[in-house]
Amino acid sequence: MARGGGFPPMGGGNMQQMMRQAQKMQQQMVEKLAELETRTYEASSGGGAVTAKVGGNRELLSLAIKPEAVDPDDIDMLQDVIMAAVNEALRQGEAAREAEMGKLGGGMGGLF
């Protein structure tokens, strides 16, 4: 007598264990993401003329500009220095996020 479905039986214990591991990994990822969002990253440019601080949630938290960086005749340079500081702080945050999440996903072949 043929069984219906045509699929071999699956080991219920192994499937339950895999589901528990997946749930545990998901919980670890949620916790790590929450932790990463509380971190701050700081970068400066223009020899320290501009300093930007960003949060792990990718928001600009503060921007400090030294008075000597403000030249009304060269606004373009100030804008470039500001962008460089902000972008570097954001890159630092992204690199940290990728490194931390890579640690969690390493056991799943980079699935996460």
OpenMM code with the backbone's topology and positions (N, CA, C; nanometers):
from openmm import Vec3, app, unit

residues = "MET ALA ARG GLY GLY GLY PHE PRO PRO MET GLY GLY GLY ASN MET GLN GLN MET MET ARG GLN ALA GLN LYS MET GLN GLN GLN MET VAL GLU LYS LEU ALA GLU LEU GLU THR ARG THR TYR GLU ALA SER SER GLY GLY GLY ALA VAL THR ALA LYS VAL GLY GLY ASN ARG GLU LEU LEU SER LEU ALA ILE LYS PRO GLU ALA VAL ASP PRO ASP ASP ILE ASP MET LEU GLN ASP VAL ILE MET ALA ALA VAL ASN GLU ALA LEU ARG GLN GLY GLU ALA ALA ARG GLU ALA GLU MET GLY LYS LEU GLY GLY GLY MET GLY GLY LEU PHE".split()
positions = [
    Vec3(0.0845, -0.1163, 0.0000),
    Vec3(0.0000, 0.0000, 0.0000),
    Vec3(0.0899, 0.1237, 0.0000),
    Vec3(0.0680, 0.2155, -0.0910),
    Vec3(0.1513, 0.3348, -0.1070),
    Vec3(0.1081, 0.4418, -0.0076),
    Vec3(0.2094, 0.5116, 0.0434),
    Vec3(0.1820, 0.6239, 0.1340),
    Vec3(0.1450, 0.7450, 0.0515),
    Vec3(0.0646, 0.8315, 0.1060),
    Vec3(0.0259, 0.9540, 0.0366),
    Vec3(0.1342, 1.0607, 0.0497),
    Vec3(0.1388, 1.1514, -0.0457),
    Vec3(0.2284, 1.2645, -0.0375),
    Vec3(0.3599, 1.2440, -0.1077),
    Vec3(0.4154, 1.1254, -0.1053),
    Vec3(0.5383, 1.0983, -0.1766),
    Vec3(0.6644, 1.1549, -0.1107),
    Vec3(0.6559, 1.2116, 0.0065),
    Vec3(0.7732, 1.2658, 0.0738),
    Vec3(0.8165, 1.1713, 0.1845),
    Vec3(0.9468, 1.1566, 0.2051),
    Vec3(0.9930, 1.0708, 0.3144),
    Vec3(0.9598, 1.1364, 0.4482),
    Vec3(0.9406, 1.0569, 0.5507),
    Vec3(0.9095, 1.1147, 0.6813),
    Vec3(1.0281, 1.1963, 0.7324),
    Vec3(0.9985, 1.3060, 0.7984),
    Vec3(1.1029, 1.3906, 0.8542),
    Vec3(1.1151, 1.3616, 1.0031),
    Vec3(1.2368, 1.3678, 1.0517),
    Vec3(1.2595, 1.3487, 1.1943),
    Vec3(1.2062, 1.4679, 1.2704),
    Vec3(1.1015, 1.4493, 1.3456),
    Vec3(1.0394, 1.5577, 1.4187),
    Vec3(1.1342, 1.6240, 1.5168),
    Vec3(1.2199, 1.5467, 1.5801),
    Vec3(1.3133, 1.6022, 1.6774),
    Vec3(1.4127, 1.6966, 1.6129),
    Vec3(1.4652, 1.6582, 1.4970),
    Vec3(1.5606, 1.7443, 1.4284),
    Vec3(1.4961, 1.8744, 1.3830),
    Vec3(1.3754, 1.8661, 1.3340),
    Vec3(1.3051, 1.9859, 1.2875),
    Vec3(1.2779, 2.0791, 1.4047),
    Vec3(1.2374, 2.0235, 1.5174),
    Vec3(1.2109, 2.1069, 1.6352),
    Vec3(1.3397, 2.1727, 1.6835),
    Vec3(1.4491, 2.0971, 1.6804),
    Vec3(1.5773, 2.1529, 1.7228),
    Vec3(1.6192, 2.2663, 1.6293),
    Vec3(1.6009, 2.2477, 1.4983),
    Vec3(1.6349, 2.3529, 1.4025),
    Vec3(1.5499, 2.4772, 1.4242),
    Vec3(1.4223, 2.4570, 1.4546),
    Vec3(1.3332, 2.5708, 1.4789),
    Vec3(1.3762, 2.6465, 1.6050),
    Vec3(1.4142, 2.5729, 1.7097),
    Vec3(1.4605, 2.6378, 1.8325),
    Vec3(1.5880, 2.7177, 1.8056),
    Vec3(1.6785, 2.6606, 1.7273),
    Vec3(1.8025, 2.7309, 1.6944),
    Vec3(1.7734, 2.8569, 1.6126),
    Vec3(1.6820, 2.8461, 1.5187),
    Vec3(1.6461, 2.9619, 1.4359),
    Vec3(1.5819, 3.0704, 1.5214),
    Vec3(1.4949, 3.0310, 1.6142),
    Vec3(1.4322, 3.1290, 1.7030),
    Vec3(1.5353, 3.1945, 1.7936),
    Vec3(1.6303, 3.1155, 1.8423),
    Vec3(1.7355, 3.1694, 1.9285),
    Vec3(1.8207, 3.2691, 1.8495),
    Vec3(1.8556, 3.2335, 1.7260),
    Vec3(1.9352, 3.3230, 1.6426),
    Vec3(1.8583, 3.4507, 1.6127),
    Vec3(1.7306, 3.4385, 1.5859),
    Vec3(1.6492, 3.5564, 1.5585),
    Vec3(1.6463, 3.6476, 1.6807),
    Vec3(1.6308, 3.5907, 1.7992),
    Vec3(1.6292, 3.6704, 1.9213),
    Vec3(1.7638, 3.7394, 1.9431),
    Vec3(1.8730, 3.6678, 1.9166),
    Vec3(2.0060, 3.7268, 1.9300),
    Vec3(2.0233, 3.8431, 1.8326),
    Vec3(1.9717, 3.8291, 1.7127),
    Vec3(1.9825, 3.9351, 1.6127),
    Vec3(1.9035, 4.0579, 1.6559),
    Vec3(1.7839, 4.0373, 1.7096),
    Vec3(1.7023, 4.1486, 1.7567),
    Vec3(1.7747, 4.2223, 1.8692),
    Vec3(1.8320, 4.1461, 1.9628),
    Vec3(1.9046, 4.2066, 2.0739),
    Vec3(2.0281, 4.2818, 2.0255),
    Vec3(2.1014, 4.2228, 1.9314),
    Vec3(2.2226, 4.2868, 1.8798),
    Vec3(2.1874, 4.4156, 1.8045),
    Vec3(2.0814, 4.4121, 1.7244),
    Vec3(2.0393, 4.5331, 1.6528),
    Vec3(2.0009, 4.6438, 1.7504),
    Vec3(1.9317, 4.6078, 1.8580),
    Vec3(1.8943, 4.7078, 1.9584),
    Vec3(2.0194, 4.7663, 2.0233),
    Vec3(2.1167, 4.6814, 2.0523),
    Vec3(2.2422, 4.7295, 2.1109),
    Vec3(2.3161, 4.8209, 2.0130),
    Vec3(2.3229, 4.7811, 1.8876),
    Vec3(2.3931, 4.8610, 1.7874),
    Vec3(2.3311, 4.9996, 1.7721),
    Vec3(2.2013, 5.0086, 1.7888),
    Vec3(2.1351, 5.1382, 1.7741),
    Vec3(2.1682, 5.2334, 1.8880),
    Vec3(2.2189, 5.1811, 1.9998),
    Vec3(2.2541, 5.2684, 2.1117),
    Vec3(2.3974, 5.3202, 2.1015),
    Vec3(2.4765, 5.2665, 2.0120),
    Vec3(2.6154, 5.3084, 1.9981),
    Vec3(2.6257, 5.4421, 1.9262),
    Vec3(2.7392, 5.5090, 1.9467),
    Vec3(2.7659, 5.6330, 1.8743),
    Vec3(2.9009, 5.6220, 1.8052),
    Vec3(2.9140, 5.6929, 1.6943),
    Vec3(3.0360, 5.6926, 1.6141),
    Vec3(3.0710, 5.8374, 1.5836),
    Vec3(3.1979, 5.8674, 1.5944),
    Vec3(3.2428, 6.0049, 1.5761),
    Vec3(3.3575, 6.0090, 1.4768),
    Vec3(3.3563, 6.1100, 1.3921),
    Vec3(3.4646, 6.1289, 1.2956),
    Vec3(3.4835, 6.2780, 1.2747),
    Vec3(3.6067, 6.3141, 1.2413),
    Vec3(3.6341, 6.4543, 1.2121),
    Vec3(3.7055, 6.4641, 1.0784),
    Vec3(3.7027, 6.5847, 1.0233),
    Vec3(3.7706, 6.6096, 0.8965),
    Vec3(3.8229, 6.7526, 0.8981),
    Vec3(3.8991, 6.7843, 0.7952),
    Vec3(3.9562, 6.9182, 0.7870),
    Vec3(4.0526, 6.9452, 0.9007),
    Vec3(4.1289, 6.8418, 0.9379),
    Vec3(4.2242, 6.8590, 1.0473),
    Vec3(4.1568, 6.8840, 1.1808),
    Vec3(4.0381, 6.8326, 1.1980),
    Vec3(3.9648, 6.8509, 1.3225),
    Vec3(3.8742, 6.9729, 1.3223),
    Vec3(3.8635, 7.0393, 1.2077),
    Vec3(3.7792, 7.1591, 1.1992),
    Vec3(3.6315, 7.1253, 1.2149),
    Vec3(3.5934, 7.0063, 1.1710),
    Vec3(3.4543, 6.9630, 1.1792),
    Vec3(3.4512, 6.8238, 1.2405),
    Vec3(3.3639, 6.8058, 1.3398),
    Vec3(3.3465, 6.6754, 1.4024),
    Vec3(3.1985, 6.6399, 1.3998),
    Vec3(3.1703, 6.5195, 1.3524),
    Vec3(3.0323, 6.4721, 1.3446),
    Vec3(3.0173, 6.3488, 1.4320),
    Vec3(2.9046, 6.3404, 1.5004),
    Vec3(2.8727, 6.2228, 1.5809),
    Vec3(2.7392, 6.1690, 1.5318),
    Vec3(2.7361, 6.0390, 1.5003),
    Vec3(2.6126, 5.9757, 1.4546),
    Vec3(2.5784, 5.8607, 1.5475),
    Vec3(2.4505, 5.8301, 1.5529),
    Vec3(2.4042, 5.7177, 1.6321),
    Vec3(2.3988, 5.5919, 1.5477),
    Vec3(2.3935, 5.4800, 1.6162),
    Vec3(2.3813, 5.3523, 1.5475),
    Vec3(2.2531, 5.3405, 1.4676),
    Vec3(2.1592, 5.4283, 1.4945),
    Vec3(2.0340, 5.4303, 1.4182),
    Vec3(2.0453, 5.5173, 1.2934),
    Vec3(2.1717, 5.5565, 1.2614),
    Vec3(2.2041, 5.6313, 1.1390),
    Vec3(2.1493, 5.7745, 1.1395),
    Vec3(2.1434, 5.8354, 1.2580),
    Vec3(2.1010, 5.9739, 1.2684),
    Vec3(2.2172, 6.0591, 1.3143),
    Vec3(2.2263, 6.1787, 1.2597),
    Vec3(2.3270, 6.2737, 1.3016),
    Vec3(2.2889, 6.3249, 1.4397),
    Vec3(2.3779, 6.3042, 1.5382),
    Vec3(2.3503, 6.3456, 1.6757),
    Vec3(2.4064, 6.4837, 1.7067),
    Vec3(2.5254, 6.5094, 1.6555),
    Vec3(2.5840, 6.6408, 1.6785),
    Vec3(2.6837, 6.6719, 1.5679),
    Vec3(2.7047, 6.8019, 1.5510),
    Vec3(2.7982, 6.8507, 1.4514),
    Vec3(2.8690, 6.9703, 1.5122),
    Vec3(3.0007, 6.9601, 1.5266),
    Vec3(3.0790, 7.0696, 1.5843),
    Vec3(3.1675, 7.1292, 1.4755),
    Vec3(3.1621, 7.2602, 1.4641),
    Vec3(3.2415, 7.3315, 1.3644),
    Vec3(3.3248, 7.4356, 1.4379),
    Vec3(3.4564, 7.4263, 1.4239),
    Vec3(3.5432, 7.5256, 1.4860),
    Vec3(3.5290, 7.6582, 1.4119),
    Vec3(3.5312, 7.7676, 1.4828),
    Vec3(3.5114, 7.8991, 1.4193),
    Vec3(3.6080, 7.9263, 1.3045),
    Vec3(3.7315, 7.8793, 1.3166),
    Vec3(3.8276, 7.9058, 1.2098),
    Vec3(3.7948, 7.8316, 1.0802),
    Vec3(3.7032, 7.7354, 1.0875),
    Vec3(3.6621, 7.6631, 0.9665),
    Vec3(3.5603, 7.7423, 0.8854),
    Vec3(3.5044, 7.8447, 0.9455),
    Vec3(3.4005, 7.9226, 0.8788),
    Vec3(3.4649, 8.0397, 0.8047),
    Vec3(3.4703, 8.0250, 0.6740),
    Vec3(3.5221, 8.1313, 0.5870),
    Vec3(3.4091, 8.1688, 0.4913),
    Vec3(3.3490, 8.2852, 0.5094),
    Vec3(3.2363, 8.3227, 0.4238),
    Vec3(3.2706, 8.3220, 0.2753),
    Vec3(3.3985, 8.3316, 0.2427),
    Vec3(3.4388, 8.3317, 0.1028),
    Vec3(3.4612, 8.1904, 0.0489),
    Vec3(3.4521, 8.0891, 0.1358),
    Vec3(3.4767, 7.9518, 0.0903),
    Vec3(3.3763, 7.8548, 0.1542),
    Vec3(3.2505, 7.8793, 0.1329),
    Vec3(3.1436, 7.7947, 0.1854),
    Vec3(3.1525, 7.6538, 0.1275),
    Vec3(3.1943, 7.6413, 0.0017),
    Vec3(3.2058, 7.5091, -0.0614),
    Vec3(3.3002, 7.4186, 0.0165),
    Vec3(3.4133, 7.4723, 0.0617),
    Vec3(3.5082, 7.3921, 0.1375),
    Vec3(3.4457, 7.3460, 0.2687),
    Vec3(3.3752, 7.4335, 0.3375),
    Vec3(3.3113, 7.3968, 0.4641),
    Vec3(3.2077, 7.2877, 0.4412),
    Vec3(3.1300, 7.2984, 0.3366),
    Vec3(3.0308, 7.1957, 0.3058),
    Vec3(3.0989, 7.0617, 0.2798),
    Vec3(3.2087, 7.0630, 0.2061),
    Vec3(3.2820, 6.9388, 0.1783),
    Vec3(3.3360, 6.8757, 0.3057),
    Vec3(3.3883, 6.9571, 0.3947),
    Vec3(3.4450, 6.9062, 0.5194),
    Vec3(3.3345, 6.8482, 0.6074),
    Vec3(3.2198, 6.9134, 0.6104),
    Vec3(3.1058, 6.8621, 0.6877),
    Vec3(3.0605, 6.7277, 0.6319),
    Vec3(3.0436, 6.7209, 0.5011),
    Vec3(3.0004, 6.5943, 0.4395),
    Vec3(3.1007, 6.4838, 0.4664),
    Vec3(3.2295, 6.5132, 0.4588),
    Vec3(3.3316, 6.4121, 0.4824),
    Vec3(3.3233, 6.3584, 0.6248),
    Vec3(3.3068, 6.4459, 0.7224),
    Vec3(3.2986, 6.4019, 0.8618),
    Vec3(3.1738, 6.3175, 0.8860),
    Vec3(3.0599, 6.3628, 0.8362),
    Vec3(2.9348, 6.2892, 0.8560),
    Vec3(2.9412, 6.1539, 0.7864),
    Vec3(2.9883, 6.1517, 0.6628),
    Vec3(2.9952, 6.0253, 0.5890),
    Vec3(3.0911, 5.9266, 0.6538),
    Vec3(3.2029, 5.9735, 0.7064),
    Vec3(3.2968, 5.8833, 0.7729),
    Vec3(3.2362, 5.8264, 0.9008),
    Vec3(3.1670, 5.9068, 0.9772),
    Vec3(3.1021, 5.8560, 1.0981),
    Vec3(2.9961, 5.7517, 1.0622),
    Vec3(2.9201, 5.7769, 0.9560),
    Vec3(2.8206, 5.6789, 0.9103),
    Vec3(2.8871, 5.5504, 0.8632),
    Vec3(3.0006, 5.5607, 0.7927),
    Vec3(3.0728, 5.4417, 0.7479),
    Vec3(3.1201, 5.3590, 0.8669),
    Vec3(3.1680, 5.4264, 0.9701),
    Vec3(3.2124, 5.3546, 1.0899),
    Vec3(3.0968, 5.2751, 1.1507),
    Vec3(2.9817, 5.3382, 1.1588),
    Vec3(2.8640, 5.2704, 1.2119),
    Vec3(2.8233, 5.1504, 1.1286),
    Vec3(2.8250, 5.1663, 0.9974),
    Vec3(2.7885, 5.0554, 0.9086),
    Vec3(2.8883, 4.9402, 0.9196),
    Vec3(3.0160, 4.9730, 0.9265),
    Vec3(3.1183, 4.8693, 0.9390),
    Vec3(3.0997, 4.7916, 1.0687),
    Vec3(3.0702, 4.8613, 1.1769),
    Vec3(3.0476, 4.7939, 1.3051),
    Vec3(2.9229, 4.7064, 1.2981),
    Vec3(2.8178, 4.7576, 1.2357),
    Vec3(2.6933, 4.6803, 1.2218),
    Vec3(2.7183, 4.5524, 1.1411),
    Vec3(2.7876, 4.5661, 1.0288),
    Vec3(2.8142, 4.4488, 0.9452),
    Vec3(2.9009, 4.3476, 1.0180),
    Vec3(3.0007, 4.3952, 1.0918),
    Vec3(3.0887, 4.3032, 1.1647),
    Vec3(3.0116, 4.2273, 1.2720),
    Vec3(2.9295, 4.2974, 1.3477),
    Vec3(2.8544, 4.2330, 1.4553),
    Vec3(2.7497, 4.1364, 1.4007),
    Vec3(2.6800, 4.1759, 1.2973),
    Vec3(2.5772, 4.0885, 1.2418),
    Vec3(2.6420, 3.9695, 1.1700),
    Vec3(2.7610, 3.9904, 1.1142),
    Vec3(2.8332, 3.8799, 1.0509),
    Vec3(2.8704, 3.7727, 1.1515),
    Vec3(2.9002, 3.8144, 1.2736),
    Vec3(2.9307, 3.7169, 1.3793),
    Vec3(2.8110, 3.6285, 1.4088),
    Vec3(2.6932, 3.6871, 1.4088),
    Vec3(2.5718, 3.6095, 1.4378),
    Vec3(2.5353, 3.5187, 1.3215),
    Vec3(2.5514, 3.5674, 1.1996),
    Vec3(2.5093, 3.4906, 1.0825),
    Vec3(2.6110, 3.3893, 1.0364),
    Vec3(2.7315, 3.3912, 1.0929),
    Vec3(2.8367, 3.3015, 1.0482),
    Vec3(2.8011, 3.1549, 1.0589),
    Vec3(2.7227, 3.1189, 1.1601),
    Vec3(2.6857, 2.9798, 1.1795),
    Vec3(2.5818, 2.9302, 1.0800),
    Vec3(2.5211, 3.0216, 1.0058),
    Vec3(2.4174, 2.9837, 0.9087),
    Vec3(2.4663, 3.0073, 0.7671),
    Vec3(2.5983, 3.0069, 0.7470),
    Vec3(2.6511, 3.0261, 0.6132),
    Vec3(2.6247, 3.1647, 0.5576),
    Vec3(2.6176, 3.2641, 0.6458),
    Vec3(2.5945, 3.4010, 0.6005),
    Vec3(2.4503, 3.4280, 0.5637),
    Vec3(2.3595, 3.3428, 0.6051),
    Vec3(2.2177, 3.3586, 0.5724),
    Vec3(2.1650, 3.4907, 0.6239),
    Vec3(2.2123, 3.5338, 0.7392),
    Vec3(2.1665, 3.6594, 0.7975),
    Vec3(2.2762, 3.7584, 0.7842),
] * unit.nanometer
topology = app.Topology()
chain = topology.addChain("A")
for resn in residues:
    res = topology.addResidue(resn, chain)
    for name in ("N", "CA", "C"):
        topology.addAtom(name, app.Element.getBySymbol(name[0]), res)
